[in-house]
Structure formats: C-alpha cells, structure tokens
Amino acid sequence: MFRLDAMQYLSAGMQAEAEGLDIIGVMHSHPLTSAVPSDHDTTTATGHLISATWHWVIVSLAGPVPVVRSYRRGGPGLVEEPLRLVEHRP
C-alpha cells in the first residue's frame, strides 16, 4: 500500500527547495487494479500533507499494457484530469 510518511515528505520538500525545485505531484502504481484512486489514495491525497495543486498520477500494471491516469483535488475527493504522454528521445 502506498504511504507518504510525514518525515519523508518534509525531507523531500526541503531538498527540493534547497535545489530550487518544486514538487508538483505524486506517482505510484496499482500492480493488480485499475488506475483509479482507492479509498486510501483519496484520503491521502486530500490530507494535510498534500498540496491541493499536486497531480496524483497512478499507473495500473494490471493488464498487458500499463495504463496511466492523473487526478487532482476536486470537491470532496479526486477528479481525473487530462493527461498527454509524450515520448522523449535524447
């Protein structure tokens, strides 16, 4: 189960700030289920540790092809947002 420990969150935020970066979201996988927020995901994403502006990206590995979906806070929970994946080639 995905967990965001308060101390890890604080440490990541401090490191990002020291490097002049912004944390813009969280990404995790659902190995056996669809890329839809679970009750735990929704509770975590709408909790006090998570910025309301963050993207909540879930990758489902349940099928033969991974499925990626993104959500943001909306109303009492999470609302899916449009996502466009772009291949990057160096």
BELFEN-V23076 format. One line per field, one symbol per residue. psi: psi as a letter, one per 20 degrees, with the letter a starting at -180 (. if undefined). A space follows every 50 residues. Layout:
psi->???
This chain:
psi->pppopghgggggggggghjkrppjaqprqnhirrlpprgggggghjrihp qiiqpnppppjhahpqppqqqrqpcicqpqqqpoppppp.
